[in-house]
Amino acid sequence: MAERVIDPEALEEYRAVVREQLDHLDSIITRLENGQPLGRLPAFGQLDASVTARQNYTTFHETTWTNLQNLRESLHGMINTLNDSAELAEEADTDAQAEMLDYESQL
């Protein structure tokens, strides 16, 4: 079986990329909140088609909001998983080093 090696530097680089994406996403989400430029319902007027346009826009906004929140949760989950992987890799390295020292002392 091949040995698996976790590169802590690669984990940190990937974590930095995910954090950048999360920061960018957070800047977008704030613009979609109520009262913000993309969180306001446009004035569709009083024509018959305006009711349908209002409903379509509301559905689109709600779907977009939900999708962005789900993406945000996924990015947080990725960061947590990367943190856990880094901790486990560090523990495994420490355990392996202790086993090697123990083995050497028995020789």
C-alpha positions as CSV (number, residue, x, y, z in Angstrom):
1,M,0.0,0.0,0.0
2,A,1.3,3.4,-0.9
3,E,2.2,5.8,1.9
4,R,0.1,8.9,2.0
5,V,1.9,12.1,2.8
6,I,0.2,15.4,3.6
7,D,2.0,18.5,2.7
8,P,1.2,21.1,5.4
9,E,2.3,23.9,3.1
10,A,0.0,22.7,0.3
11,L,-2.9,22.5,2.8
12,E,-2.2,26.1,3.9
13,E,-2.0,27.3,0.3
14,Y,-5.3,25.6,-0.5
15,R,-6.9,27.0,2.7
16,A,-5.7,30.5,1.7
17,V,-7.5,30.0,-1.7
18,V,-10.7,28.9,0.0
19,R,-10.5,31.8,2.4
20,E,-10.1,34.3,-0.5
21,Q,-13.2,32.8,-2.2
22,L,-15.1,33.0,1.1
23,D,-14.1,36.6,1.5
24,H,-15.2,37.4,-2.0
25,L,-18.5,35.6,-1.5
26,D,-19.1,37.5,1.7
27,S,-18.7,40.8,-0.2
28,I,-21.3,39.6,-2.7
29,I,-23.8,38.4,-0.1
30,T,-23.8,41.7,1.8
31,R,-25.0,43.4,-1.4
32,L,-27.9,41.0,-1.7
33,E,-29.2,41.8,1.8
34,N,-32.5,43.7,2.3
35,G,-32.0,47.4,1.7
36,Q,-28.7,47.0,-0.2
37,P,-28.5,47.7,-3.9
38,L,-29.1,44.1,-5.0
39,G,-31.5,43.4,-2.2
40,R,-34.2,45.8,-3.3
41,L,-37.1,44.8,-5.4
42,P,-37.1,46.8,-8.7
43,A,-40.1,48.9,-9.6
44,F,-41.9,46.8,-12.2
45,G,-44.7,49.2,-12.6
46,Q,-48.4,48.5,-12.8
47,L,-48.7,46.6,-16.1
48,D,-50.2,43.1,-16.1
49,A,-46.8,41.6,-16.8
50,S,-45.4,43.4,-13.7
51,V,-46.9,40.8,-11.3
52,T,-45.2,38.0,-13.1
53,A,-42.0,39.9,-13.3
54,R,-42.1,40.7,-9.6
55,Q,-42.8,37.0,-8.8
56,N,-39.9,35.8,-11.1
57,Y,-37.5,38.3,-9.6
58,T,-38.5,37.3,-6.0
59,T,-38.0,33.6,-6.8
60,F,-34.7,34.4,-8.5
61,H,-33.5,36.5,-5.6
62,E,-34.5,33.8,-3.0
63,T,-32.9,31.0,-5.0
64,T,-29.7,33.0,-5.5
65,W,-29.6,33.9,-1.8
66,T,-30.0,30.2,-0.8
67,N,-27.4,29.0,-3.2
68,L,-24.9,31.6,-2.0
69,Q,-25.5,30.7,1.6
70,N,-25.1,27.0,0.8
71,L,-21.8,27.8,-1.0
72,R,-20.7,29.8,2.0
73,E,-21.4,26.8,4.3
74,S,-19.5,24.5,1.9
75,L,-16.5,26.8,1.9
76,H,-16.6,26.9,5.7
77,G,-16.8,23.1,5.7
78,M,-13.8,22.9,3.4
79,I,-11.7,25.1,5.8
80,N,-12.8,23.0,8.8
81,T,-11.8,19.8,6.9
82,L,-8.4,21.3,5.9
83,N,-7.8,22.3,9.5
84,D,-8.7,18.8,10.7
85,S,-6.4,17.2,8.1
86,A,-3.5,19.4,9.1
87,E,-4.0,18.5,12.8
88,L,-4.3,14.8,12.0
89,A,-1.2,15.0,9.8
90,E,0.7,16.7,12.6
91,E,-0.4,14.1,15.1
92,A,0.6,11.3,12.7
93,D,4.0,12.8,12.3
94,T,4.5,13.1,16.0
95,D,3.3,9.5,16.6
96,A,5.6,8.2,13.8
97,Q,8.6,10.1,15.2
98,A,7.9,8.7,18.7
99,E,7.6,5.1,17.3
100,M,10.9,5.6,15.4
101,L,12.7,6.8,18.6
102,D,11.2,3.9,20.5
103,Y,12.2,1.4,17.8
104,E,15.8,2.9,17.8
105,S,16.0,2.6,21.5
106,Q,15.1,-1.1,21.4
107,L,17.9,-1.8,18.9
